[in-house]
Amino acid sequence: MNKKKLNLVILVAIIFIGVFLRFYRIEENLIFHGELGVDYLAVRDIIEGRRTALLGPRTSHEWLYLAPIFYWIMAVLLPIFNYHPLVGAYFFAVIGVLTILLCYKVVSHFLGRQTGLLCSYLLAISPAWVRLTRDSRFNAIAALLFFPFIYYLTKSIDESASWRKRYIFWLGLILGLSYSFFPTIIVLLPSVFVLLYLKRKQINKFVSGEIKLKSLWKGLPGLLIPLIPFLIYNFQNKFDMLFKLFAWVPYRVAGFLGFYPKNTASADIIKANFVSLYTFFSESILAQNNLFVLLLFMSIIVYYLYRAKERIVKEKSTFWLALSIVFMVTFLGLFLHGDPPKHYYLAIFPIPLILLSDFITRLSRKKIGFFISVAILIVLTGVNLKFYFSEKWFYKPVDYAVGEGLPVPFKLQERIVDVIVAESGGRKFKLERVGFLDNFEGDFAQNYVYLLWRKGYEPVSQANLTYMIYEDTNQLPYGRVFWVSNIAILEESK
């Protein structure tokens, strides 16, 4: 078997592993919580004409919404499959598999097939990436879009790229498209500007007697095309959302610098920033946080600092320059934010695996390094597969809720909804919930609202009858209570 066929066989095997880890027991382990309920109810309202189709999901900031492409996709898929929540799970499982393939294509292009295969394998078994798929949230697409983003960004600043104008257009298009899935523009656009400035001399070179500075503007139409609905909505509302967005960035920077008490720099904030970076790396690599992953993290960082200088300064690698600037500028933005939540790293989600795969590839070229590389891969594979084939992942209980902060198993949610429907006897009722994140709008019970709506019993805002779902039974008061496994439902009548 020649090398090309061998690479194909290995890639097929990696894709198979990725498919298995993303589709196996997908129905038994379906995740469905309040955030997904919010999204699916919003899609339903768009279809029924009760909500604008110009906006997508709301972010963690109540005043800021994303562009609507994700909602448009789900507005096609959900009705086809009778609005079942499994639609999203299968859709994102497919997205997860496509990400593995795209990872191989892009990384192989810049770093070689061996590194591309390694990176796609690490992504296939990565706890963070498998969890991202299983969560069925729209931001998984933002992580996928990093690969075309870094590809077109590198090509846009590469002086040897003869089609630079087209690359810049596609770079803008990817950035604009990503705003439908995560506000990546906010953190990635500064790195684009930095790179274009650093490479301005190459970009402005004479080609056929014409200065190509104007080619930079080719990215603007690409950026704006996916945002047209979002911009129309802002135009209709006097750009109130955009003004708040533009004010928010200096607001966070000013807070970090101590102009007001928000995310002001302190020893605790700075420590939390670096801990969040380590957590981002470790969860991308291993299902357990232990000494092994700490040593691996430190090795990757030291190796990266050494190799980045060599490749950028000596080898003048455009890819490593682009990757380094994107990583450093983005992390600087997250650092200024102060103690960023995990999902803020979605803008640079693949970087730990790219660095690790390049590290292992280089290490394996020496005899002793080859055995160390094999040992690393065996540990990563063994620990992660042990995690997946346990009660923590594939074999989670489906008939009772376990732990705080975890979504109630979907099959148990369906039983809870059936009990409420049966007990209501066709009467109108309100729905409330007590449990993790019940401080959010609607008590974070939109998943139950959505399931009740599918059965034709959507709760109302005003009713004499109230059903209160107690996922946290420590707060359960006296009254008429129905138990569904270890979840309590309190019935109150006026």
Summary of the structure (lengths in Angstrom):
residues: 494
radius of gyration: 24.6
end to end distance: 76.7
largest distance: 83.9
contacts: 1560
relative contact order: 0.10
helix: 66%
strand: 6%
